[in-house]
């Protein structure tokens, strides 16, 4: 997948979070990234501070996007709000939690 480098950055950022410190976002996010070889599922669990491949049992937010759009958002070539407005990112679930994640990125 083209966006592996962005996923590695997410893993590093999550690993660097102090579990005992204050956190702006507490939720489980299911990322469904559409790539040339199919849909890749990534779980970003900001409650347990883990990032893993697979499907979350009961995510708070599900985010769907294409590989190239994930790269553009992850490298800040396009703001998340613009990507959502353009239909490049779709989400279901807790809108307020999604907004908190967007604000924290």
N, C-alpha and C positions, 0 to 999 in steps of 0.2 A: 504494500500500500504506500502511496506517495507521502501520506501524512504521518508516517512512523516517527519522524523527527519531532513533529508537534506533540505527538502522544508522549514521547520521552520527556519533553519539556514539562508537560502536565504532571507526569509521574514525579519529576524532580521537585516541582513546586509543591505538590501535595506532601511529599516526603519531608520537605523543609518546614512544614507547618508545626508549630509547637502545640502538642495535644493538650497542654495545660493552659495555654494562652487564650486570649479572646479570639473568637472567630466570627467573621461577618456572614458566612454562609454555612449552614448545616443542612445537608440534604444528600439524597442519592440520585445521581443523574445517569440515565441510560443514553449513551451516544450510539446512534445507528448511522454508520458512515458508509455511503454507497461508493464502492470502488469498481474498477474494471473487472475484478475477479469475484464480485459479489458484495454483500453487505457485511461489514465488520461491526461487531457489537463490543462496546467498551463501557465498563461501569466505572464511574467516578464517584466514590463513596466518601463524601466530605464529613460524614459522621464518624466513620471508622478510619478515615485518612488512608484509603486504599484505592488504587487504580488497577483494574484487571480486565482481561478479556472475558466476554460472556454476556449473559442476560441477567439483569437485576430482578430479584424476586418481586419486589414491589417498589419500583422507583418513584420518587417524588415528581420527577420531570423526565420526559422522554424527548430527546432532541434528534431530529433527522436532518441530514445534509449530505452533500456529495463530497468526495475526497478533495477535489480542488477548492471547493468553498471552505472546507475545514482548514485547509492550508492558508487560504486568504485571511480567514478570521484569526487563526492561530498566530500568524506572522504580522498581524495588524495592518494588512494591506486594505482591509475593509472593516469598518466597525461592525460589531454584532448587530446593532440596531439597524444599520443599513442593510445587512444581509437578511434580516428578518423582514424588513419592509419590502425588499426585492423578491421575497419568497424563496430565497436560497437556503434559509434555515426555517424549519417548522418545529413547533414544540407542542406537547400536550402535558397536562398536569398542572402543578402549582405555579401560576403566572407570577406571583410575588417572589417565589423562590428563584425562578428563572431570572427575573429582573435583578435580584440580589447578586446572582452569579454574573450576569452581564456587567453590573456596576463594579464588581470586584476584579474583573479581567483587565 
